[in-house]
Amino acid sequence: MKIPAWKEIKERIRSYGSLRDQIDTDDAEARIRNSIWFRGPNVYILAFSIIIASVGLNVNSTAVIIGAMLISPLMGPIIGMGLSLGINDTDLLLTSLKNLLVMMAISLVASSLFFALSPLSLLNPTELEARTSPTIYDVLIAFFGGLAGILENSRKERGTVLSGVQPPSCRRSAPRDTESRTGTPISSSAPCICS
């Protein structure tokens, strides 16, 4: 049995991690530019994802909150802002920012309506607590999730990566009189972390 030479082994390992033949930057840029617009179905999908995330916070369900992240269209303008900073495109940055602000306004309205009408109460709000006091692990999850989203957006073949953002405003609209397990009030105006 012939043992492959060290150079062959190095080349084989290098070929597994190579991105050169798998990335289409022009197509990725076009797709990102098209995904920043907030019209038509995205309006309703955003409202639905906000309500789903609000229910998840209200019933303290991680799975429901993750489901809302996966269907939320908020990633379009966020990735558009990242692209605009990377290629120094001020018009794209302003358009992305404008669309993100509109999406956040709709998110606040939808979640405020939900929590105003919701008959549910937060008895043990561990999910709400977790989203108002992020840890380094949350930052790592957001960072590596963003990297996965970048690679998915730029590859030639569509894969199975679903990068999403938890609608941040649903936790801002949670009832302000909610208390944590320790009896301290949870601020619903805490900074939102998109992860």
matplotlib code that plots the C-alpha trace (Angstrom):
import matplotlib.pyplot as plt

x = [0.0, 1.4, 1.3, 0.6, 3.3, 3.1, 2.5, -0.5, -1.9, -1.5, -3.2, -6.1, -6.7, -6.4, -8.9, -11.5, -11.4, -11.0, -13.7, -12.3, -14.6, -17.6, -18.0, -19.8, -19.4, -21.3, -24.3, -24.1, -24.0, -27.0, -28.9, -28.0, -29.1, -32.4, -33.1, -32.9, -36.3, -39.2, -42.3, -45.1, -44.8, -41.9, -44.3, -46.6, -43.7, -42.1, -45.4, -45.9, -42.4, -42.7, -46.0, -44.4, -41.4, -43.7, -45.6, -42.3, -41.2, -44.6, -44.7, -41.0, -40.2, -36.7, -37.9, -40.7, -38.2, -35.8, -38.6, -39.4, -35.7, -35.7, -38.6, -37.8, -36.8, -34.7, -31.4, -31.8, -31.1, -28.6, -26.5, -27.0, -25.5, -22.6, -22.0, -22.3, -19.6, -17.4, -17.6, -18.0, -21.4, -23.2, -26.4, -26.7, -26.0, -28.7, -31.3, -30.5, -30.7, -34.0, -35.6, -34.3, -35.8, -39.2, -39.0, -38.2, -41.1, -43.5, -41.9, -42.6, -46.2, -46.9, -45.3, -46.9, -50.3, -49.6, -48.6, -51.5, -54.0, -52.2, -54.0, -50.8, -48.5, -44.8, -44.6, -41.0, -39.5, -36.1, -36.2, -36.9, -34.1, -31.7, -32.4, -32.0, -28.6, -26.4, -23.2, -20.1, -21.7, -24.5, -21.9, -20.1, -23.3, -24.1, -20.6, -20.4, -24.0, -23.2, -20.2, -22.3, -24.8, -22.1, -20.8, -24.4, -25.2, -22.0, -21.8, -22.9, -25.1, -27.9, -27.4, -29.2, -27.9, -30.8, -29.4, -31.9, -32.4, -34.6, -37.0, -35.6, -38.6, -40.8, -38.8, -39.0, -42.7, -43.0, -44.9, -42.7, -44.0, -42.4, -40.1, -37.2, -36.9, -34.9, -37.7, -35.9, -37.8, -36.8, -36.4, -38.1, -36.1, -32.8, -30.6, -31.6, -29.0, -29.7, -28.4]
y = [0.0, 3.3, 6.1, 9.5, 12.1, 14.9, 17.4, 15.4, 15.3, 19.0, 19.7, 17.4, 19.1, 22.5, 21.5, 20.7, 24.2, 26.1, 28.6, 29.8, 27.7, 27.9, 31.7, 34.1, 37.6, 39.3, 37.2, 37.6, 41.3, 41.3, 39.1, 41.2, 44.4, 42.8, 41.6, 45.0, 46.2, 46.0, 45.5, 43.1, 39.8, 40.9, 43.3, 40.4, 38.0, 40.5, 41.1, 37.3, 36.7, 39.4, 37.9, 34.4, 35.8, 37.6, 34.4, 32.6, 35.2, 35.1, 31.3, 31.1, 28.9, 28.9, 26.8, 29.3, 32.3, 30.4, 29.7, 33.5, 34.2, 31.9, 33.5, 37.1, 39.2, 41.6, 40.1, 41.7, 45.3, 44.2, 42.3, 45.2, 47.6, 45.2, 45.0, 48.8, 49.3, 46.7, 48.2, 51.9, 52.4, 55.3, 55.0, 51.3, 52.1, 54.8, 52.6, 49.6, 51.8, 53.3, 49.9, 48.6, 51.5, 50.9, 47.3, 48.1, 50.5, 47.8, 45.4, 47.7, 48.3, 44.5, 43.5, 46.4, 45.3, 41.7, 42.5, 44.9, 42.2, 39.2, 37.3, 35.5, 36.6, 36.1, 33.9, 32.8, 34.9, 33.2, 33.8, 37.5, 37.7, 35.9, 38.5, 41.6, 40.6, 39.0, 37.2, 36.6, 33.4, 35.4, 37.5, 34.4, 32.9, 36.1, 36.4, 32.8, 32.8, 36.0, 34.3, 31.3, 33.7, 35.5, 32.3, 31.1, 34.3, 34.2, 30.6, 29.5, 26.7, 27.3, 25.3, 24.7, 27.6, 29.7, 32.8, 34.9, 37.6, 37.5, 40.4, 42.7, 44.9, 42.1, 42.0, 45.8, 45.7, 43.1, 44.2, 46.6, 45.2, 41.8, 40.6, 38.2, 35.1, 37.2, 39.7, 42.5, 44.2, 43.3, 46.4, 46.1, 49.1, 47.2, 47.4, 44.9, 42.4, 40.9, 37.4]
z = [0.0, -1.1, 1.5, -0.1, 0.0, 2.5, -0.3, -1.6, 1.9, 2.3, -1.0, -0.2, 3.1, 1.5, -1.2, 1.4, 2.8, -0.4, -1.3, -4.7, -6.9, -4.6, -4.3, -6.7, -5.4, -8.2, -7.7, -3.9, -4.2, -6.5, -4.1, -1.1, -2.9, -3.8, -0.3, 1.5, 0.1, 2.5, 0.4, -0.3, 1.5, 3.7, 5.6, 6.6, 7.2, 9.6, 11.5, 11.7, 12.9, 15.6, 16.9, 16.9, 18.8, 21.3, 21.9, 22.5, 25.0, 26.7, 27.0, 27.7, 24.7, 23.1, 20.1, 19.2, 19.4, 17.2, 14.7, 14.6, 13.9, 10.9, 9.2, 10.0, 7.0, 9.1, 7.8, 4.4, 5.4, 8.1, 5.5, 3.1, 5.6, 6.0, 2.3, 1.9, 4.5, 2.9, -0.6, 0.6, -1.0, 0.8, -1.2, -0.3, 3.4, 3.5, 1.7, 4.0, 7.1, 6.0, 5.3, 8.6, 10.5, 8.8, 9.7, 13.3, 13.5, 12.2, 14.7, 17.6, 16.5, 16.0, 19.3, 21.2, 19.9, 20.8, 24.4, 24.8, 23.8, 25.1, 27.9, 28.8, 31.6, 32.2, 35.3, 34.9, 32.2, 31.7, 27.9, 28.3, 30.9, 28.6, 25.8, 28.0, 29.4, 26.7, 27.5, 25.5, 24.3, 22.7, 20.9, 19.7, 18.4, 16.6, 15.1, 13.8, 12.7, 10.7, 9.1, 8.2, 6.6, 4.7, 3.2, 2.4, 0.6, -1.5, -2.6, -6.0, -4.9, -2.4, 0.7, 3.9, 6.0, 7.4, 9.0, 10.8, 13.4, 16.3, 16.0, 18.6, 19.3, 20.6, 23.9, 24.1, 24.1, 26.9, 30.0, 32.1, 35.4, 34.7, 37.5, 37.3, 39.4, 41.9, 42.2, 40.3, 37.5, 34.0, 31.9, 28.5, 27.3, 27.5, 24.5, 21.9, 20.6, 17.2, 17.1]

ax = plt.figure().add_subplot(projection="3d")
ax.plot(x, y, z, "-o")
ax.set_aspect("equal")
plt.show()
